[in-house]
Amino acid sequence: MTNPTPEAVNLAERFPAFVSAESRPGYRGWIIEPAHLLEVATALRDEFGFDYLSSVTGVDYLPDNKMEVVYHAFKTSGGPGLEFKIQMARQDIVEAPSLVPVYPGAELQEREAWDLLGIKFTGHPDLRRILMWEGFAGHPLRKDWKEPYFEEDIKPFKNRWPDGHIIQAENKNPFGDNLAYPEGFDPEQAKFNPEEALYDALRKYQVNEVGLNTEHILVNMGPHHPSTHGVFRMAVILDGETVVSLKPVMGYLHRNHEKIGERNTYLMNMPYTDRLDYLASMSNNFAYALAVEKLMNIQPTERAEYIRVIMAEMTRVANHLWAIGFLLNDLGAYFTPMLYGQEERELILDIFEAVSGSRMMCNYFRFGGVARDLPDDAARKIQELFFERFPRRVDEIERLLSENEIIRTRGIGQGVLSGEDAIRYSAAGPLLRASGIPYDIRRADPYSIYDRFEFDVAVRQNGDIYDRMMLRFEEVRQSIRIVQQAIKQLPKGPITAVKPQYTVRVPPGEAYGRVEGPKGELGFYIVSNGKANPWRYHVRAPSFINLTAFEPMSIGQKIADVVAILGSIDIVLGEVDR
């Protein structure tokens, strides 16, 4: 296998008949004729070493009457990514070949592009809506789609600013709903069964002919089941207590975050990113700021870079302690272990509140820096926590849990995801590294100032529930190391490279900004047309994409173990549904 850098990969030379270099100013990558997508993607994976498909993004270029699908691929051996695209004429249903046969991790992402943009991926094994219900009219991320009581394409809406006359859409409807049915649709007469496609997909499983001839039972867990970590649903078929088929069902919390993001100004979107993984607001800010800064070609100040890293690593510590606690809930240790982690998390949130004014929805990062400097005593408090308290407390919590007989019995050998499958299904973060793949963006493709710090990439080899828990303990220790170094090296100076602005003008082009968030790779793909609002705003959400591996990890497991497997993935529904 050759292993060239992305800059050295010349796809137009390798496939001169149907690949061309991107020529639009501010854009990069390669444009492939759709009919040859699978051939080129296979070569990228097998010949050039880009074995990890990270992101799939649909884009509607309405003025140009075309649709585009953008792919970001990386090598698990490290290095920058490679971007490739296909373009199709824009029509009611746009057809494109599915990449699932080459990169199975595209499965849920292609369903999302079908659902929200109407791009039909031929060859997809289970192409259904995923965030909207099956009877939804239209594809809401298309630029010509209008919701009921539509006001304007972009914010701020004129009736709200500068006039200040706020009109709520539901007040225009006598029933108090922001709702309109498609033309000719009568809900009283409808005979459509929205669950039919889901249950048909569930029944496509391998029948085990060995043993007793047992009845297979279809069971729905969620969206209100306490083990589903929010409004998430698992539809499963059981043979006794053994899972033979499983489909994740999401969308119950969906508020079309990306549609809102394309109507907001760039700066308006910063507090919206807080609402994605609402347990990791600082990491969300970080990734979005990186994407827009690439477009604006600005570099944060030295002090701001250190503060960003400190906040991101504190977020990782808080997230992992929370995740370990909730995993123990799923294993039956009701709340007591979680309270140990929550006590430490609250101390971190105290610092977030002092720095940003908020404990969870921090809205702290700005393009070119951060919103405000550290308070006088914040650095001292961080130093006390990360040099004295946390190293001791993390050891204590791990000692309580790691040798527990029930945790080991329920965790070791359960929910196994092999390293090969973790890459195939585009798993990220602890889910990937616990399967023996030492891929961490902070090391593989460093951003910000992570290349200045000494830390190890935590990795485990067995890919089971127990290893995913233990890996998070090790990642907490490495985050403590990073914060210790950053506090020691924290320079004085300004906290932003630009003057504070209420709105920013971003040059035309595209950018993909990504960070190693607590749950895995969090990425933002932004397309700018030079105006005050993004033309395309897409979130590569690790909680959403990590669920691609949930079904293969669960087949053959007992239903009680499936609850623990979901807990070990560590999802948050604000990020799954957006």
Salt bridges, closest charged atoms under 4 A:
GLU22 OE1 - ARG24 NH2 2.68
GLU22 OE1 - LYS85 NZ 2.76
GLU39 OE1 - HIS36 ND1 3.50
ASP46 OD1 - ARG45 NE 2.75
GLU47 OE2 - ARG14 NH2 2.65
ASP60 OD1 - ARG90 NE 2.64
GLU68 OE1 - ARG24 NH2 2.85
GLU83 OE1 - ARG28 NH1 3.73
GLU83 OE1 - HIS72 NE2 3.04
GLU83 OE2 - LYS85 NZ 3.16
GLU112 OE2 - ARG578 NH1 2.56
ASP115 OD1 - ARG129 NH1 2.60
ASP126 OD1 - ARG128 NE 2.82
ASP126 OD2 - LYS247 NZ 3.39
ASP144 OD1 - ARG90 NH2 2.92
GLU147 OE2 - ARG263 NH1 2.72
GLU151 OE2 - ARG160 NH2 3.47
GLU152 OE1 - LYS158 NZ 3.41
GLU195 OE2 - ARG233 NH2 2.51
ASP200 OD1 - ARG203 NH1 3.61
ASP239 OD2 - HIS216 NE2 3.43
GLU258 OE1 - ARG536 NH1 3.01
GLU258 OE2 - HIS538 ND1 3.13
GLU258 OE2 - ARG578 NH1 3.47
GLU262 OE1 - LYS143 NZ 2.96
GLU262 OE2 - ARG536 NH1 2.93
ASP274 OD2 - ARG275 NH1 3.94
ASP277 OD2 - LYS519 NZ 2.84
GLU293 OE2 - ARG308 NH2 2.60
GLU302 OE1 - ARG452 NH1 2.77
GLU313 OE1 - ARG316 NE 3.06
GLU313 OE1 - ARG442 NH1 3.05
ASP330 OD2 - HIS229 NE2 2.64
GLU343 OE2 - ARG389 NH2 3.38
GLU343 OE1 - ARG393 NH2 3.01
GLU344 OE1 - ARG389 NE 2.74
GLU344 OE2 - ARG393 NE 2.91
GLU346 OE2 - ARG345 NH1 3.97
GLU346 OE1 - ARG359 NH2 2.74
ASP350 OD1 - ARG359 NH1 2.82
GLU353 OE1 - ARG359 NH1 2.87
ASP373 OD1 - ARG303 NE 3.01
ASP377 OD2 - ARG380 NH2 3.91
ASP377 OD2 - LYS381 NZ 3.52
GLU384 OE2 - ARG380 NH1 2.86
ASP395 OD1 - ARG477 NH2 2.87
GLU396 OE1 - ARG393 NH1 3.03
GLU398 OE1 - ARG477 NH2 2.37
GLU403 OE2 - ARG408 NH1 3.89
ASP421 OD1 - ARG424 NH1 2.99
ASP440 OD2 - ARG433 NH1 3.98
ASP440 OD2 - ARG442 NH2 2.67
ASP445 OD2 - ARG514 NH2 3.24
ASP456 OD2 - ARG481 NH1 3.23
ASP467 OD1 - ARG460 NH2 3.22
GLU474 OE1 - ARG477 NH1 3.86
GLU475 OE1 - HIS320 NE2 2.81
GLU475 OE2 - ARG433 NH2 2.63
GLU510 OE2 - LYS85 NZ 2.98
GLU516 OE2 - ARG433 NH1 3.13
GLU521 OE1 - ARG514 NH1 3.03
GLU551 OE1 - LYS247 NZ 3.58
ASP561 OD1 - ARG410 NE 3.41
ASP570 OD2 - LYS519 NZ 3.89
